[in-house]
Amino acid sequence: MADAAAPIEVTVVSDVICPWCWLGAARLRRGAEEAGIPVTLSWRPFELNPDMPSEGMERAAYRAAKLGAERSDALDAEMTRLGAEEGLDYRFGAQTRTPNTRRAHALIAFASTQQLDDAVSDRLFRAYFNEGADLTDEAVLLACAVEAGLDGEHARRALADDQLAELVAREEERARAIGVTGVPFFIVAGRWAISGAQPAELWREALVELSGKIAAGDGAPEGQS
């Protein structure tokens, strides 16, 4: 089992509007807690809708076109049920917009320079799924940043930084280069890949096994499970 003083780092490739990503991270955290193995989460971008207009779209119309209204409602109900099992309160009825998430990812990238990407990601998930907030709204993004511990003025400058937007694009290209086609996608200790919102029980068993391999100096190339 891993030394409690040396948490296992897990990279989460994710989009902040992906309900499975929020659920998957919660299941990972529970599995780690049950295993008694500390983990730290770092977040990398993967836009589900990279061609989304910068202002986003009306959610009902977007979902109806993509899934059909009946399937959309069924999926929302299923996510609500699964989320409740992990203490997550999905309130899809509060959502009116499906946002473009490029600037949200730029904010997370900036937060990672201060080791606050986990806190910012969680706050953005809650803003979107609990509160129905529009993540294209700069005021929303800045409020989330400050609540997660970032300096508001620094966050505002980050949102205007073209280099951060370019970094997001490069990170997404890198994710695709290692085989990421959907999210959530987890990379454990830079060596092992686990795809999807796996049950907490799987995470508990996997972390016990992988912590042993880490201690023994074993490993697999990134992108392989």
NUMAR-352344 format. One record per atom (N, C-alpha, C, O, CB): residue in one letter; x, y, z. Coordinates in steps of 0.1 Angstrom, whole numbers, padded with zeros to 4 digits, always signed. Atoms other than C-alpha are relative to their C-alpha. Glycine has a CB too. Layout:
N
AXYZ/...
***
This chain:
225
M+0009-0012+0000/M+0000+0000+0000/M+0009+0012+0000/M+0019+0013+0006/M-0010+0000+0012/A-0008-0012+0002/A+0012+0035-0009/A+0002+0007+0014/A-0007+0006+0023/A-0006+0009-0010/D-0002-0008-0012/D+0028+0056+0018/D-0009+0012+0000/D-0011+0019-0010/D+0015+0005+0000/A+0010-0011-0001/A+0002+0081+0031/A+0007+0013-0002/A+0000+0023-0006/A-0006-0001+0014/A-0007-0013+0003/A+0029+0108+0028/A+0002+0003-0015/A+0006+0014-0018/A+0013+0001+0008/A-0003-0001+0014/A+0032+0102-0009/A-0013-0004-0008/A-0013-0016-0013/A+0012-0008-0004/P+0013+0003+0007/P-0003+0103-0026/P+0003-0004-0014/P+0013+0000-0020/P-0010+0011+0000/I-0001+0004+0014/I-0007+0086-0060/I-0006+0011-0008/I-0018+0016-0005/I-0007-0014-0002/E+0006-0010+0009/E-0012+0112-0087/E-0008-0006-0011/E-0003-0015-0018/E+0011+0009-0005/V+0009+0005+0011/V-0041+0106-0110/V-0004+0012-0009/V-0009+0022-0004/V-0013-0006+0006/T+0004-0010+0010/T-0045+0127-0141/T-0014-0003-0006/T-0016-0014-0010/T+0011+0001-0012/V+0013+0002+0005/V-0081+0132-0151/V-0002+0008-0013/V-0002+0020-0013/V-0011+0004+0011/V+0004-0006+0012/V-0089+0139-0187/V-0015+0002-0001/V-0022-0008+0000/V+0006-0008-0013/S+0014-0002-0003/S-0123+0155-0186/S-0005+0012-0007/S+0002+0021-0012/S-0001+0002+0015/D+0007-0013+0004/D-0148+0181-0197/D-0009+0004+0011/D-0016-0005+0017/D-0008-0001-0014/V+0008-0004-0012/V-0166+0202-0171/V-0015-0001-0002/V-0023+0001+0007/V+0004+0014+0003/I+0015+0002+0003/I-0200+0196-0188/I-0003-0015-0001/I-0014-0018-0005/I-0004+0008-0012/C+0003+0015+0001/C-0196+0158-0187/C-0004-0005+0013/C+0004-0005+0023/C+0013-0007-0005/P+0004+0005-0013/P-0217+0143-0160/P+0007-0012+0004/P+0009-0015+0016/P-0015-0003-0001/W-0008+0013-0003/W-0198+0110-0162/W+0013+0004+0006/W+0019-0004+0014/W+0002-0008-0012/C-0013-0004-0006/C-0166+0129-0154/C-0001+0004+0014/C+0007-0001+0022/C+0006+0012-0008/W+0002-0003-0014/W-0179+0143-0122/W-0003-0012+0008/W+0002-0014+0019/W-0012+0010+0002/L+0003+0013-0006/L-0193+0109-0113/L+0012-0008+0002/L+0015-0014+0012/L-0011-0007-0007/G-0012+0008+0000/G-0161+0092-0122/G+0010+0004+0010/G+0016-0004+0017/G+0006-0001-0014/A-0009-0005-0010/A-0140+0114-0100/A-0005-0003+0014/A+0003-0006+0022/A+0002+0015-0002/A+0006+0003-0013/A-0164+0109-0071/A+0002-0014+0003/A+0006-0018+0015/A-0014+0004+0001/R-0002+0014-0002/R-0162+0072-0075/R+0015-0003+0003/R+0018-0012+0012/R-0004-0009-0012/L-0014+0001-0002/L-0124+0074-0077/L+0004+0004+0015/L+0011-0004+0022/L+0009+0008-0009/R-0003-0005-0013/R-0122+0094-0045/R-0006-0010+0011/R+0001-0013+0021/R-0007+0014+0003/R+0006+0010-0009/R-0145+0069-0027/R+0008-0013+0001/R+0011-0018+0011/R-0015-0003-0003/G-0008+0012+0001/G-0125+0039-0039/G+0014+0002+0007/G+0018-0007+0014/G+0003-0004-0014/A-0012-0003-0007/A-0093+0056-0027/A-0001+0000+0015/A+0007-0004+0023/A+0006+0013-0005/E+0003+0000-0014/E-0108+0063+0007/E-0002-0013+0006/E+0003-0017+0017/E-0012+0009+0003/E+0002+0013-0005/E-0120+0028+0011/E+0013-0009+0000/E+0015-0017+0009/E-0011-0007-0009/A-0012+0007+0001/A-0086+0015+0001/A+0011+0005+0010/A+0021-0001+0013/A+0006+0000-0014/G-0010-0007-0009/G-0068+0039+0025/G+0012+0004-0007/G+0023+0005-0001/G+0004-0010+0011/I-0011-0004+0008/I-0047+0051-0003/I-0002+0015-0005/I-0012+0017-0012/I+0002-0009-0012/P+0002-0014+0004/P-0043+0089-0007/P+0003+0002-0015/P+0012-0004-0021/P+0008+0009+0008/V-0002-0003+0014/V-0046+0103-0042/V-0001+0015-0002/V-0008+0022+0006/V-0010-0007-0010/T+0002-0014+0004/T-0042+0137-0058/T-0005+0000-0014/T+0000-0008-0022/T+0013+0009+0002/L+0006+0000+0014/L-0062+0146-0089/L+0005+0013-0007/L+0005+0024-0002/L-0015+0000+0001/S-0004-0011+0009/S-0048+0168-0117/S-0009-0001-0012/S-0012-0012-0017/S+0015+0001-0003/W+0010+0000+0010/W-0071+0178-0145/W+0005+0005-0014/W+0013+0015-0014/W-0012+0009+0004/R-0004-0003+0014/R-0065+0179-0183/R-0013+0001-0009/R-0023-0005-0006/R+0010-0010-0006/P+0012-0003+0008/P-0089+0192-0210/P-0004-0010-0011/P+0005-0017-0017/P+0001+0013-0006/F+0005+0008+0012/F-0110+0173-0235/F-0014+0006-0003/F-0024+0002+0003/F-0001-0016+0003/E+0013-0006+0003/E-0138+0194-0251/E-0009-0010-0007/E-0005-0015-0018/E+0002+0012-0008/L+0009+0009+0006/L-0168+0172-0259/L-0006+0007-0013/L-0010+0000-0022/L-0011-0004+0009/N+0006-0007+0011/N-0181+0199-0282/N+0010+0011-0005/N+0007+0023-0003/N-0013+0006+0004/P-0010-0010+0003/P-0150+0217-0296/P-0005+0010-0011/P+0001+0021-0012/P+0013-0007-0006/D+0005-0010+0010/D-0170+0233-0324/D-0012+0007+0005/D-0019+0014-0003/D-0004-0008-0013/M+0011-0008-0005/M-0196+0247-0301/M+0002+0015-0002/M+0013+0020+0001/M-0002-0004+0015/P-0001-0015+0000/P-0203+0284-0307/P+0005+0006+0013/P+0002+0000+0024/P-0013+0007-0004/S-0006-0006-0012/S-0184+0306-0283/S-0010+0004+0011/S-0007+0003+0023/S+0008+0012-0003/E+0011-0004-0010/E-0217+0317-0267/E-0008-0012+0005/E-0017-0010+0013/E-0009+0010-0007/G+0007+0012-0004/G-0229+0281-0263/G-0013-0001-0008/G-0016+0007-0017/G-0003+0001+0015/M+0013+0002+0007/M-0264+0269-0273/M-0010-0003+0011/M-0007-0006+0022/M+0001-0012-0009/E+0011+0003-0009/E-0298+0265-0257/E+0000-0015+0002/E+0000-0023-0008/E-0014+0005-0006/R-0002+0014-0003/R-0296+0231-0239/R-0011-0009-0006/R-0008-0019-0012/R+0001-0002+0015/A+0011+0009+0004/A-0330+0217-0247/A+0001-0003-0015/A-0001-0014-0020/A-0014+0006+0003/A-0001+0002+0015/A-0326+0223-0285/A+0013-0008-0003/A+0012-0017-0012/A+0001+0014-0006/Y-0012+0007+0003/Y-0290+0210-0284/Y-0002-0015+0003/Y+0002-0023-0005/Y+0012+0006+0008/R+0002+0014-0004/R-0299+0178-0266/R-0010-0007-0008/R-0009-0019-0012/R-0004-0001+0015/A+0010+0006+0008/A-0330+0172-0286/A+0006-0004-0014/A+0003-0014-0019/A-0012+0009-0002/A-0006+0002+0013/A-0310+0175-0318/A+0010-0012+0001/A+0012-0020-0009/A+0007+0012-0006/K-0010+0010-0001/K-0282+0152-0305/K-0005-0013+0004/K-0001-0023-0001/K+0011+0005+0010/L+0004+0013-0006/L-0301+0126-0286/L-0015-0003-0002/L-0019-0014-0001/L+0003+0000+0015/G+0014+0002+0000/G-0338+0132-0290/G-0005+0003+0014/G+0002+0000+0024/G-0004-0014-0004/A+0005-0005-0013/A-0359+0146-0261/A-0002-0012+0009/A+0001-0011+0021/A-0013+0008-0002/E+0003+0011-0009/E-0370+0112-0248/E+0013-0006+0006/E+0014-0009+0018/E-0008-0011-0007/R-0012+0005-0005/R-0335+0098-0246/R+0007+0009+0009/R+0013+0005+0019/R+0009-0004-0012/S-0006-0010-0008/S-0322+0130-0232/S-0005+0000+0014/S+0002+0000+0024/S-0001+0014-0006/D+0007+0000-0013/D-0347+0129-0203/D+0004-0013+0007/D+0006-0012+0019/D-0015+0001-0002/A-0003+0013-0007/A-0339+0092-0196/A+0014+0000+0005/A+0017-0005+0016/A-0002-0011-0010/L-0014-0001-0004/L-0302+0099-0195/L+0002+0009+0012/L+0009+0006+0022/L+0009+0005-0011/D+0000-0009-0012/D-0307+0128-0171/D-0005-0007+0013/D+0001-0005+0023/D-0008+0013-0003/A+0005+0007-0012/A-0328+0106-0148/A+0010-0010+0005/A+0012-0012+0017/A-0013-0007-0004/E-0009+0010-0004/E-0302+0079-0148/E+0012+0006+0007/E+0017+0001+0017/E+0005-0008-0013/M-0011-0007-0007/M-0274+0103-0140/M-0003+0006+0013/M+0005+0005+0023/M+0005+0012-0009/T+0004-0005-0013/T-0294+0118-0112/T+0000-0011+0010/T+0004-0009+0021/T-0015+0006-0001/R+0000+0011-0009/R-0298+0084-0097/R+0014-0005+0004/R+0017-0006+0015/R-0008-0012-0006/L-0014+0004-0002/L-0262+0074-0101/L+0008+0010+0008/L+0016+0007+0017/L+0007-0003-0013/G-0007-0010-0008/G-0250+0107-0088/G-0004+0000+0015/G+0005+0002+0023/G-0003+0014-0006/A+0005+0000-0014/A-0271+0105-0057/A+0007-0011+0008/A+0010-0009+0020/A-0015-0003+0001/E-0007+0011-0007/E-0253+0072-0048/E+0014+0005+0005/E+0020+0000+0014/E+0002-0012-0010/E-0013-0006-0004/E-0220+0093-0046/E-0001+0013+0007/E+0009+0020+0009/E+0009+0001-0012/G+0002-0013-0007/G-0235+0123-0029/G+0000+0012-0009/G+0002+0023-0005/G+0010+0002+0010/L+0000-0011+0010/L-0237+0144-0061/L-0015+0003-0003/L-0023-0006-0005/L+0008-0004-0013/D+0014-0005+0002/D-0268+0165-0067/D-0001+0006-0014/D+0001+0018-0016/D-0004+0010+0011/Y+0002-0005+0013/Y-0274+0167-0104/Y-0014+0006-0001/Y-0024+0000+0003/Y+0001-0012-0011/R+0013-0007+0002/R-0301+0193-0112/R-0001+0004-0014/R+0001+0016-0018/R-0001+0012+0010/F+0000-0003+0014/F-0305+0191-0149/F-0011+0010-0004/F-0010+0017-0014/F-0002-0013-0008/G+0011-0009+0003/G-0338+0210-0148/G+0004+0015+0002/G-0002+0024-0004/G-0011-0003+0009/A-0005-0014-0002/A-0318+0241-0137/A+0008+0005-0012/A+0011+0017-0013/A+0008+0001+0013/Q-0008-0003+0011/Q-0297+0240-0169/Q-0008+0006-0011/Q-0017+0000-0016/Q+0009-0012-0004/T+0007-0005+0012/T-0307+0262-0198/T+0010+0001-0012/T+0005+0003-0023/T-0005+0014+0003/R-0010-0001+0011/R-0274+0264-0218/R+0010-0011+0000/R+0013-0016+0011/R+0007+0014+0002/T-0012+0009+0001/T-0248+0240-0231/T+0011+0009-0005/T+0011+0014-0016/T-0003-0012-0010/P-0010-0010+0003/P-0217+0261-0230/P+0012-0006-0009/P+0014-0018-0010/P+0006+0005+0013/N-0013+0003+0005/N-0185+0262-0250/N+0010+0000+0012/N+0009+0009+0020/N+0005+0011-0011/T-0008+0001-0012/T-0159+0251-0224/T+0014+0003-0001/T+0022+0001+0008/T-0001-0014+0005/R-0015-0003+0001/R-0126+0263-0238/R+0005+0010+0010/R+0016+0007+0016/R+0002+0007-0014/R-0005-0010-0010/R-0124+0293-0214/R+0000-0007+0014/R+0009-0004+0022/R-0008+0012+0000/A+0000+0008-0013/A-0133+0270-0184/A+0012-0008+0001/A+0018-0009+0011/A-0013-0008+0001/H-0012+0008+0000/H-0105+0247-0194/H+0013+0009+0001/H+0022+0005+0008/H+0001-0008-0013/A-0012-0009-0002/A-0081+0277-0197/A+0001+0004+0015/A+0012+0006+0020/A-0002+0013-0009/L+0000-0004-0015/L-0091+0287-0161/L+0006-0012+0008/L+0014-0010+0017/L-0014+0003+0005/I-0005+0012-0007/I-0084+0251-0149/I+0015-0001-0003/I+0023-0004+0006/I-0007-0013-0005/A-0014+0001+0003/A-0050+0252-0167/A+0008+0010+0008/A+0019+0008+0013/A+0002+0003-0015/F-0007-0011-0009/F-0041+0285-0149/F+0000-0005+0014/F+0010-0003+0021/F-0008+0013-0002/A+0001+0004-0014/A-0053+0270-0116/A+0010-0011+0003/A+0015-0012+0014/A-0014-0005+0003/S-0010+0011-0002/S-0029+0240-0121/S+0013+0006+0003/S+0021-0001+0010/S+0001-0008-0013/T-0013-0006-0004/T+0000+0264-0118/T+0001+0004+0015/T+0012+0006+0020/T+0002+0013-0008/Q+0000-0003-0015/Q-0011+0270-0082/Q-0006-0012+0007/Q-0010-0011+0019/Q-0009+0012+0002/Q+0005+0013-0006/Q-0022+0234-0075/Q-0014+0002+0005/Q-0018-0004+0015/Q+0009-0004+0012/L+0014-0002-0003/L-0058+0245-0075/L-0009-0005-0011/L-0021-0002-0010/L-0003+0015+0003/D+0008+0004+0011/D-0070+0228-0106/D-0011-0010+0005/D-0022-0010-0001/D+0008-0007-0010/D+0010+0009-0006/D-0088+0201-0085/D-0012+0008+0006/D-0024+0005+0004/D+0006-0010+0010/A+0010-0009-0006/A-0106+0228-0065/A-0009+0007-0010/A-0021+0008-0009/A+0006+0009+0010/V+0007-0007+0010/V-0115+0248-0095/V-0009-0009-0008/V-0021-0005-0011/V+0009+0008-0009/S+0008+0009+0008/S-0127+0218-0115/S-0013-0004+0008/S-0024-0004+0002/S+0008-0013-0003/D+0012+0004-0008/D-0150+0207-0086/D-0010+0012+0001/D-0022+0009+0000/D+0005-0004+0014/R+0009-0011-0001/R-0164+0242-0083/R-0008+0002-0013/R-0019+0006-0013/R+0007+0013+0004/L+0007-0002+0013/L-0172+0244-0120/L-0010-0011-0002/L-0021-0008-0007/L+0011-0001-0011/F+0010+0011+0001/F-0189+0210-0119/F-0012+0004+0008/F-0023+0002+0003/F+0006-0013+0005/R+0012-0004-0009/R-0211+0222-0090/R-0007+0011-0006/R-0020+0012-0006/R+0005+0003+0014/A+0007-0011+0006/A-0218+0254-0108/A-0009-0004-0011/A-0020+0001-0012/A+0010+0011-0005/Y+0008+0004+0012/Y-0230+0237-0139/Y-0011-0010+0004/Y-0022-0008+0000/Y+0010-0007-0010/F+0010+0011-0002/F-0247+0206-0125/F-0009+0003+0012/F-0021-0002+0012/F+0007-0013+0003/N+0009-0004-0011/N-0261+0220-0092/N-0008+0013-0002/N-0020+0013+0001/N+0009+0002+0013/E+0005-0013+0001/E-0267+0256-0101/E-0005+0004-0013/E-0012+0014-0015/E+0010+0010+0005/G+0005-0003+0013/G-0274+0255-0138/G+0007+0013-0006/G+0002+0019-0014/G-0014+0003+0000/A-0008-0012+0004/A-0247+0283-0143/A+0004-0002-0014/A+0007-0013-0019/A+0012+0002+0009/D-0005+0000+0014/D-0237+0293-0178/D+0016+0002+0001/D+0020+0013+0004/D-0006+0012-0008/L-0014+0000-0001/L-0200+0285-0180/L+0007+0008-0011/L+0019+0008-0012/L+0006-0014+0000/T-0006-0010+0009/T-0195+0309-0209/T+0000+0014+0006/T+0006+0023+0000/T-0008+0000-0013/D+0002-0013-0006/D-0203+0338-0186/D+0013+0002+0008/D+0016-0005+0018/D-0012+0001+0009/E-0012-0002-0007/E-0170+0353-0174/E-0002+0003+0015/E+0006-0001+0023/E+0007+0012-0007/A+0003-0003-0014/A-0186+0365-0142/A-0001-0013+0008/A+0003-0014+0019/A-0012+0009+0002/V+0001+0013-0006/V-0195+0329-0134/V+0013-0007+0002/V+0017-0012+0013/V-0009-0009-0008/L-0013+0006+0000/L-0160+0317-0142/L+0008+0006+0011/L+0015-0001+0019/L+0007+0000-0013/L-0008-0008-0010/L-0144+0344-0120/L-0005-0003+0014/L+0003-0005+0023/L+0000+0015-0003/A+0005+0003-0013/A-0167+0337-0091/A+0004-0014+0004/A+0008-0016+0016/A-0016+0001+0000/C-0004+0014-0003/C-0159+0300-0093/C+0015+0000+0004/C+0019-0007+0013/C-0003-0010-0011/A-0014+0000-0003/A-0122+0308-0094/A+0003+0005+0014/A+0011+0000+0021/A+0007+0009-0011/V-0002-0006-0014/V-0123+0330-0063/V-0004-0009+0011/V+0003-0011+0021/V-0007+0014+0001/E+0005+0009-0010/E-0144+0306-0044/E+0009-0012+0002/E+0010-0018+0013/E-0014-0005-0003/A-0010+0011-0001/A-0118+0279-0052/A+0013+0004+0005/A+0022-0005+0007/A+0001-0007-0014/G-0012-0004-0006/G-0090+0300-0039/G+0009+0008-0009/G+0020+0012-0004/G+0007-0012+0005/L-0009-0008+0009/L-0076+0319-0069/L-0003+0015+0002/L-0013+0019+0007/L-0003-0004-0015/D+0001-0015+0000/D-0070+0356-0070/D-0008+0004-0012/D-0006+0000-0023/D+0014+0007+0000/G+0009-0004+0011/G-0098+0372-0090/G+0006+0007-0012/G+0003+0004-0023/G-0011+0008+0006/E-0006-0007+0010/E-0077+0396-0109/E+0010-0009-0009/E+0010-0007-0021/E+0008+0012+0005/H-0009+0010+0007/H-0051+0369-0118/H-0009-0009-0009/H-0005-0012-0020/H+0008-0008+0009/A+0009+0009+0008/A-0080+0347-0130/A-0005+0007-0012/A-0006+0002-0023/A-0011-0005+0009/R+0005-0008+0011/R-0094+0375-0151/R+0010+0001-0011/R+0007+0000-0023/R-0005+0014+0005/R-0010-0001+0010/R-0061+0380-0168/R+0002-0014-0007/R+0005-0014-0019/R+0013+0004+0006/A-0002+0014+0006/A-0058+0342-0174/A-0010-0002-0011/A-0007-0008-0021/A+0000-0011+0011/L+0010+0003+0010/L-0091+0341-0192/L+0002+0008-0013/L-0004+0005-0023/L-0014+0004+0006/A-0003-0008+0012/A-0078+0368-0216/A+0013-0004-0006/A+0017+0002-0016/A+0000+0014+0004/D-0014+0004+0005/D-0045+0349-0222/D-0002-0010-0011/D-0006-0021-0009/D+0008-0006+0012/D+0001+0009+0012/D-0044+0335-0257/D+0009-0012+0001/D+0006-0023-0004/D+0004+0008-0013/Q-0010+0011-0001/Q-0014+0313-0247/Q-0007-0011+0008/Q-0004-0023+0005/Q+0012+0005+0007/L+0007+0010-0007/L-0036+0295-0222/L-0010-0008-0009/L-0011-0020-0008/L-0007+0005+0012/A+0009+0007+0010/A-0062+0288-0249/A+0007-0009-0009/A+0003-0020-0012/A-0008+0011-0008/E-0008+0008+0009/E-0035+0275-0271/E+0005-0013+0008/E+0006-0023+0002/E+0012+0008-0005/L-0005+0011-0008/L-0022+0253-0242/L-0012-0010+0001/L-0009-0022+0000/L+0004+0005+0014/V+0011+0009+0000/V-0057+0238-0239/V-0001-0008-0013/V-0003-0020-0012/V-0013+0008+0002/A+0000+0007+0013/A-0057+0229-0276/A+0011-0010-0001/A+0009-0021-0006/A+0001+0010-0012/R-0011+0010+0000/R-0023+0213-0273/R-0002-0012+0009/R+0001-0023+0005/R+0013+0007+0003/E+0003+0011-0009/E-0033+0193-0243/E-0011-0010-0006/E-0010-0022-0004/E-0005+0005+0014/E+0011+0009+0006/E-0064+0180-0261/E+0006-0008-0012/E+0003-0020-0013/E-0011+0009-0006/E-0007+0008+0011/E-0042+0170-0291/E+0008-0011+0006/E+0009-0022+0001/E+0009+0009-0008/R-0008+0010-0007/R-0019+0152-0267/R-0009-0012+0005/R-0005-0023+0004/R+0008+0006+0012/A+0009+0011-0004/A-0048+0133-0252/A-0005-0009-0011/A-0005-0021-0009/A-0013+0007+0007/R+0004+0008+0012/R-0060+0122-0286/R+0012-0009-0005/R+0010-0020-0009/R-0006+0008-0011/A-0011+0008+0005/A-0025+0111-0295/A+0003-0012+0009/A+0009-0022+0003/A+0013+0009+0001/I-0002+0012-0009/I-0024+0087-0265/I-0012-0009+0000/I-0013-0019+0007/I+0004+0004+0014/G+0011+0009+0001/G-0057+0072-0275/G-0013+0004+0007/G-0022-0004+0007/G+0003-0013+0004/V+0012-0004-0007/V-0083+0092-0256/V-0010+0004-0010/V-0008+0013-0019/V+0003+0012+0010/T+0011-0003+0009/T-0116+0092-0275/T-0012+0004+0007/T-0022+0009+0001/T-0003-0012-0009/G+0012-0004-0008/G-0140+0098-0247/G+0005+0002+0015/G+0016-0002+0019/G-0011-0010+0000/V-0004-0003-0014/V-0140+0110-0211/V-0012-0004+0010/V-0023-0005+0006/V+0003+0015+0002/P-0013-0003-0007/P-0135+0106-0182/P+0011-0011-0004/P+0007-0022-0008/P-0001+0000+0015/F-0011+0009+0002/F-0101+0090-0188/F+0011+0003+0010/F+0015+0015+0012/F+0006+0003-0015/F-0009-0002-0012/F-0077+0085-0159/F+0014-0006-0003/F+0015-0017-0008/F-0006-0006+0013/I-0014+0005+0002/I-0039+0081-0160/I+0006+0000+0015/I+0007+0010+0021/I+0008+0009-0009/V-0005+0002-0014/V-0026+0067-0127/V+0015+0000+0000/V+0021-0008-0006/V-0006-0013+0006/A-0014-0001-0002/A+0009+0077-0117/A+0008+0001-0013/A+0019-0003-0014/A+0005-0012+0008/G-0006-0001+0012/G+0016+0085-0153/G+0003-0012-0008/G+0010-0013-0018/G+0013+0008+0001/R-0004+0013+0005/R+0017+0048-0161/R-0012-0008-0005/R-0011-0015-0015/R+0007-0008+0010/W+0011+0009+0003/W-0017+0031-0162/W-0013+0008-0003/W-0016+0018+0003/W-0003-0009+0012/A+0012-0007+0004/A-0049+0042-0180/A-0012-0008+0004/A-0013-0020+0002/A+0000+0002-0015/I+0013+0005-0003/I-0084+0036-0168/I-0010+0009-0006/I-0011+0021-0003/I-0002-0002+0016/S+0010-0008+0008/S-0113+0047-0190/S-0014-0002+0006/S-0018-0013+0009/S+0001-0004-0015/G+0014+0000-0004/G-0148+0056-0180/G-0002+0002+0015/G+0007+0002+0023/G-0006-0014-0003/A+0004-0003-0014/A-0167+0063-0147/A-0001-0014+0007/A-0012-0018+0009/A-0013+0008+0000/Q+0000+0013-0006/Q-0157+0030-0131/Q-0005+0000+0014/Q-0004+0010+0021/Q+0014-0006-0001/P+0005+0001-0013/P-0173+0018-0099/P+0011+0002+0011/P+0023+0000+0008/P-0007-0013+0003/A-0010-0002-0011/A-0156+0027-0066/A+0007-0013+0004/A+0019-0013+0008/A-0007+0006+0013/E-0006+0013-0003/E-0150-0010-0060/E+0011-0003-0009/E+0022-0009-0004/E-0011-0011+0000/L-0011+0003+0009/L-0129-0013-0091/L+0012+0009+0004/L+0023+0005+0004/L-0005+0003-0014/W-0011-0009-0004/W-0109+0018-0080/W+0007-0005+0012/W+0019-0005+0013/W-0005+0014+0002/R-0006+0005-0012/R-0104+0003-0046/R+0010-0011-0003/R+0022-0011+0002/R-0010-0005+0010/E-0009+0011+0003/E-0089-0029-0060/E+0011+0004-0009/E+0023+0000-0007/E-0009-0011-0007/A-0010-0004+0009/A-0070-0012-0087/A+0011+0008+0007/A+0023+0006+0004/A-0005+0009-0012/L-0010-0008-0007/L-0053+0013-0064/L+0008-0008+0010/L+0020-0006+0011/L-0007+0011+0008/V-0008+0010-0008/V-0042-0015-0040/V+0010-0007-0009/V+0022-0007-0005/V-0009-0010+0007/E-0009+0007+0009/E-0027-0034-0069/E+0011+0010-0006/E+0022+0006-0006/E-0008-0006-0012/L-0010-0009+0007/L-0011-0004-0086/L+0009+0007+0010/L+0021+0010+0007/L-0008+0011-0007/S-0009-0005-0010/S+0003+0010-0053/S+0011-0009+0003/S+0022-0006+0005/S-0008+0004+0013/G-0010+0011-0002/G+0021-0023-0049/G+0010+0001-0012/G+0022-0001-0010/G-0006-0013+0001/K-0009-0001+0012/K+0035-0020-0085/K+0009+0013+0001/K+0021+0012-0002/K-0008+0000-0013/I-0008-0012-0001/I+0046+0016-0078/I+0011-0002+0010/I+0023+0002+0008/I-0009+0012+0004/A-0010+0003-0010/A+0064+0005-0047/A+0011-0009-0005/A+0023-0008-0001/A-0007-0006+0013/A-0010+0010+0005/A+0081-0023-0066/A+0007+0006-0012/A+0016-0001-0018/A-0007-0013-0004/G-0006-0006+0011/G+0091+0001-0094/G-0005-0005-0013/G+0002-0003-0024/G+0015-0002+0001/D+0006+0005+0013/D+0069-0016-0120/D-0008+0011-0006/D-0012+0021+0000/D-0009-0012+0003/G+0008-0010+0007/G+0050+0003-0146/G-0003-0004-0014/G+0003-0013-0020/G+0007+0013+0000/A+0004+0002+0014/A+0033+0004-0180/A+0001+0014-0007/A-0001+0024+0000/A-0014-0007-0001/P+0000-0013+0007/P+0036+0031-0207/P-0013+0007+0001/P-0024+0001+0002/P+0003-0002-0015/E+0012-0008-0001/E+0011+0059-0205/E-0009-0003-0012/E-0004-0004-0023/E+0003+0015+0000/G+0009+0003+0010/G-0020+0052-0225/G-0003-0015-0001/G-0012-0019-0009/G+0006+0004-0013/Q+0003+0014-0001/Q-0020+0015-0217/Q-0006-0004+0013/Q-0002+0002+0023/Q+0012-0009-0003/S+0007+0004-0013/S-0042-0002-0191/S+0006-0014+0004/S+0002-0019+0015/S-0015-0001-0002/
***
